[in-house]
């Protein structure tokens, strides 16, 4: 397989609906796995790949990133597209190995992983039944790099952001929504009284949205 990953498998015979869950900068493949039992009662298989770039977090501590940190400026387009291509290859391998069930495939990304979810979902919207973006952002330069068209109206999208997010300010999330609405992406945007995190209310709303948009 292209990327190291961990997986949550629901009880019972499949094929199960599947979520590709992409962690944020500094985390690892285990970071989002704990959400799996709480999403639609554990009905989803959740596949959590680990980003390929090592990030030193402190003495003896290593995390992982999808692309180099940009410090708020323009992203390294070549590195970003390379990460997107590796994820595409990984997803193709998962489709064969885990017998993914066509349209019952959703994207979920937190922070930098949300940027990667955007890169996959907006490039191939018909491949996914839904896209969930948590505490992340979308840059106009990203759309240019991806060559996304003017209209992407076939991908139900949920965006959550904390009003007290200390890493990705709320205004960046609002600008992201403006870009999505300009492309006519069917987006559901919600703000929460939280920081750069997933709160219990955010998780409950995420679970309900997945049940309604993907499982229905």
C-alpha positions in Angstrom: 0.0 0.0 0.0 1.1 3.6 -0.7 0.6 4.8 2.8 0.8 3.3 6.3 -2.8 3.3 7.7 -5.1 2.0 10.3 -8.7 0.9 9.9 -11.9 0.5 11.9 -14.1 -2.3 10.7 -17.8 -2.4 11.7 -19.5 -5.5 12.9 -21.4 -7.7 10.5 -20.9 -8.6 6.9 -20.0 -5.9 4.4 -19.6 -4.2 2.1 -19.7 -1.3 4.5 -19.9 2.4 3.7 -16.5 3.9 4.1 -14.9 7.1 5.3 -11.4 8.2 4.3 -10.3 10.2 7.4 -7.3 12.5 7.0 -5.5 13.8 10.1 -4.0 17.2 10.7 -0.4 18.4 10.8 1.6 16.8 13.6 -0.8 13.9 14.2 -0.6 10.3 12.9 -2.8 7.5 11.5 -4.4 6.9 14.9 -5.5 10.4 15.5 -9.0 10.2 14.0 -9.6 6.5 14.5 -11.3 7.1 17.8 -14.1 8.9 16.1 -15.2 5.8 14.2 -17.5 4.2 16.8 -19.3 7.5 17.3 -20.1 8.1 13.6 -23.6 6.8 12.8 -23.3 4.2 15.5 -20.1 2.8 14.1 -21.8 1.9 10.8 -18.8 3.1 8.7 -15.5 1.5 7.9 -13.0 4.2 8.6 -9.7 4.2 6.9 -7.0 6.5 8.4 -3.8 6.9 6.3 -0.7 8.5 7.8 0.8 11.5 6.1 4.2 10.9 4.6 6.3 13.8 5.9 7.8 13.6 9.4 7.4 16.6 11.6 9.6 17.1 14.8 7.3 18.1 17.6 9.8 18.1 20.4 12.5 15.9 22.0 11.8 12.3 20.9 8.3 13.2 19.5 7.4 12.9 15.8 4.2 13.7 14.0 3.3 13.7 10.3 2.2 16.2 7.7 0.8 16.1 4.2 2.8 19.0 2.9 5.3 21.5 4.3 3.9 24.2 6.6 3.3 27.4 4.7 3.0 29.8 7.7 -0.1 31.4 6.3 1.3 32.1 2.8 0.8 30.3 -0.5 1.3 26.6 -0.4 4.1 24.7 -2.1 2.0 23.7 -5.1 4.3 20.9 -6.2 4.3 19.4 -2.7 0.5 19.8 -2.4 -0.2 18.1 -5.7 2.2 15.3 -4.9 0.4 14.7 -1.6 -2.9 14.7 -3.5 -1.6 12.2 -6.0 -0.3 9.9 -3.3 -3.7 9.9 -1.7 -5.3 9.1 -5.0 -3.0 6.1 -5.4 -3.7 5.0 -1.9 -7.5 5.3 -2.4 -7.3 3.3 -5.6 -5.4 0.6 -3.7 -8.0 0.7 -0.9 -10.8 0.3 -3.4 -9.3 -3.0 -4.6 -8.1 -4.3 -1.2 -11.1 -3.4 0.9 -13.8 -3.7 -1.9 -15.1 -0.1 -1.4 -18.8 0.3 -2.1 -19.0 2.8 -5.0 -20.8 6.0 -4.0 -21.0 5.0 -0.3 -17.6 6.6 0.1 -17.1 9.9 2.1 -14.2 12.1 2.9 -13.3 13.6 6.3 -10.4 15.9 7.0 -9.3 17.8 10.1 -7.1 20.9 9.8 -4.3 20.2 7.2 -6.2 17.0 6.4 -9.2 19.1 5.5 -7.1 20.8 2.8 -6.2 17.3 1.4 -9.9 16.3 1.6 -10.7 19.4 -0.5 -8.0 18.4 -3.0 -9.6 15.0 -3.5 -13.3 15.9 -3.3 -13.2 19.0 -5.5 -11.1 17.2 -8.1 -13.3 14.2 -8.4 -16.7 15.1 -6.8 -18.6 12.2 -8.4 -16.3 9.7 -6.6 -17.7 10.7 -3.2 -21.0 10.7 -1.5 -20.1 13.5 0.9 -17.2 15.6 2.2 -16.7 16.7 5.8 -14.2 19.5 6.6 -13.3 20.2 10.2 -11.3 23.2 11.4 -9.6 23.7 8.0 -9.5 26.1 5.1 -9.7 26.4 1.3 -7.5 28.8 -0.6 -8.2 30.2 -4.0 -4.7 29.3 -5.0 -5.6 25.7 -4.2 -8.5 25.7 -6.7 -6.2 27.1 -9.3 -3.5 24.4 -8.7 -6.2 21.7 -8.9 -7.7 23.0 -12.1 -11.2 22.8 -10.5 -14.0 24.0 -12.8 -16.4 26.9 -12.0 -19.2 24.5 -10.9 -19.1 21.6 -8.5 -22.7 21.0 -7.5 -22.7 17.2 -6.9 -20.8 16.9 -3.6 -22.7 17.4 -0.4 -20.3 19.2 2.0 -20.2 19.8 5.7 -17.9 22.4 7.2 -17.4 22.9 11.0 -15.2 25.6 12.6 -14.6 26.8 16.0 -15.3 30.5 16.9 -12.2 30.4 19.1 -9.9 28.5 16.7 -6.4 29.7 17.6 -4.6 28.1 14.7 -6.9 28.7 11.7 -8.9 31.8 12.4 -12.7 31.9 11.8 -12.4 34.4 9.0 -10.4 31.9 6.9 -13.3 29.4 7.2 -15.8 32.1 6.1 -13.6 32.9 3.1 -13.6 29.1 2.3 -17.4 29.0 2.4 -17.5 32.0 0.0 -15.4 30.0 -2.5 -17.5 26.9 -2.2 -20.7 28.8 -2.7 -19.3 30.5 -5.7 -18.8 27.1 -7.2 -22.3 26.1 -6.1 -21.0 23.4 -3.8 -24.0 22.3 -1.7 -22.4 23.2 1.6 -23.7 23.1 5.2 -21.6 25.5 7.4 -21.7 25.4 11.2 -19.8 27.3 13.8 -19.2 26.1 17.4 -18.0 27.6 20.6 -14.7 25.7 20.5 -11.0 26.1 19.6 -9.0 24.0 17.1 -10.8 20.8 18.0 -13.8 18.5 17.6 -16.3 19.1 20.4 -19.0 16.7 21.5 -21.7 18.8 19.8 -19.6 19.0 16.6 -19.2 15.2 16.7 -22.9 14.6 17.2 -23.8 16.9 14.3 -21.2 15.3 12.1 -22.6 11.8 12.9 -26.2 13.0 12.1 -25.1 14.6 8.8 -23.3 11.5 7.7 -26.3 9.4 8.5 -28.6 11.7 6.5 -26.3 12.5 3.5 -24.3 9.3 3.0 -26.2 6.4 4.6 -29.7 7.5 3.5 
